[in-house]
Amino acid sequence: MNYFNGFSLKGEEALFSSYLIESEYCVAGFSYGAQQALEYVYDSKVRIDRLILLSPAFFQTQKSSFSRTQLRYFEAGQEAYVKQFLENVTYPSKRDLSTYLKVGTKEALEALLTYKWDTNKIQELLDRGTTIEVFLGKDDKIIDAQAAFYFFSPLTTTYFMKDAGHLLIR
């Protein structure tokens, strides 16, 4: 399986083992990694049967001022920004993610905040025979999970998990 990490994380795929399928024909990604996973599969010329998007970073319904504000906070204090970010990622659980921490760059943060999910790309992958599954936590403090659900559910198999946050745990 090919896995793409979330922003400021590495090795966190262990947290999602119950959602992942060990297969050379499966690609998965968490949050920012979900964006990268979709682009990888879209550009791939090899067979990929399943794409698993775990809490895909979905900000296209936010005002542009949201992205500018996030980038300003990141530049003003990277350490404080990432600490607060990780607290929001784990909510409502209290899971410690320090062993998975790999502070991301401003460029990566900007890329994830400005990424636009494209229904045409998703449809093309479906037409190629790729199964796409999206997992969203209802209590997500990172993204607007309801807006993401409305975007993804007409196209993909979308799971909207009650009492779960961005990390998909309670």
N, C-alpha and C positions, 0 to 999 in steps of 0.2 A: 504494500500500500504506500502511496505517496501522500505525505501529510505536510500541511503548511501551518506554521505557528501564528498565534495571535501577536498583536503589537506588544512589544516589551516582554515577550515570553519565549521560552525554548523548552522543548521536552514535555510540554503539557499534554501531549496526546495520551499519556498514561491516564489522565483524568477522565478521558472520554472512551475508554476501552469498551464500555457496554454499547456504544453507538457505532463503533468502527468495525469494519470488515477487513480481515487480513487477506488481501488478494492483490495480485499485481495489476488487476483491472479496476481497482478502486482508488479514488483520490478523495481526500478530505481536508478540511481546513476550519480553523476556529477564528471567528471574528475577522480581523484583518486577513488572516490566512484563508478565510472562505473566499474573499475577493480574489486572492492570488490563485486559489485552487480553481475557481471558475475560469479565469484567464488561461491557466495552464491547460485545462481540459479543452477549452475552446480552440487554442492554438495547436493542440496535439494532433499528430498524424497517426498515433497508435491507438489501439482499441482500449476504450475506457467504458466499463459497464455501469459504474455507479459513482456519483459525485455526492458527497455528504458535506453539507454546509451547516456548521455548528455555530449558532448565534452570529450569523453573518453581519459584519459591520455595515449598518444601513443608516446613512445620514442624508440621503438625497431629499428628504422632506424637510430638512432643517434650513433655516435662513442662512445666507452666506456669512452673516455676522457670527453665527455659532462657530463655524470653522475658524474664522479670524480670532475669536476670543480664545478658543482652545489652543491655538498655536501661540498666542501671546502668553498664556499661562505656562505653557511648556517652556518657552524661551526664558521667561522670568525665573523659573525654578524647576528644572527638570526633575530633580529628586522628589520635591513635594508633589509635583504633578503626577508622577508615576505612582507614588504612594497612594494618593487619593484615587487615581485610576484603578489600581489593583483592589482597593477597598470596594469600589463600585462594581468591579468585575465579579468579586466573590459574593456580594450581597444576594440573597439574605443569609447565606452561610457565613461562617467566620474562618473559612479555610485559609491557611497560610500559603501564599504562592511564592515566598522568597526563594525557594529552591528552583523555581522555574523562571526567575527574573533575568532578563537580558534587556537592559534599557534600550528602547528604540530611538531612532533618529527623528529629527524634525521633518525630514523629507518623507519618511515612512508615515508619520502621523498625518502630514498634509495629504499624502496619497490616499490614506484610508478615509479621511474626512471628506474628500472631494470625489471619491469614486462614485460612478453612476451605474447601478445595476441595469442591464439592458435586456428587456424581454425578448428581443430578437435573437440575442446570443443564447439565451436559455432555451428558446424554442428550437433553435438550430441543433443544440445538443440533444434535446428530446427527439428530434427528427433523426438524429444519428443513432438513436437507440440507447442513449445514456439515461439511466434512472437517476433522478435528482431528488434527494431528501433534504429538507430544511428543518432544523430543530431550533425552536425559540422558547425562551423563558418568559412567562407572562409578567414577572416582576423584575425584568431587566432594567438596570439603572444606567446602562451605557447607551442603548439604542431605544427607539420607539418601537417596541415589539409589536404593537397593534398595527402600525403602519407597515412594518416589514411583513406581518402576516397577510395583510390585504394585498401587498405586492406579490408575494411568492405563492400564496395558496391557489390562485386560479391556474398556475402553471405546474407546480411541483407537489409532491407529497410533503405536506407541511404539518409538523407537530407543534402544538402550542401548549406548553407545559405549565400547568397551574403550580403556584408556589415555588417556581424556579426562577433564578436570575440569569445573568449572562453566562455564568459558568455551568448552567443547566443542573445545578444541585440545590437542594433545600438547606 
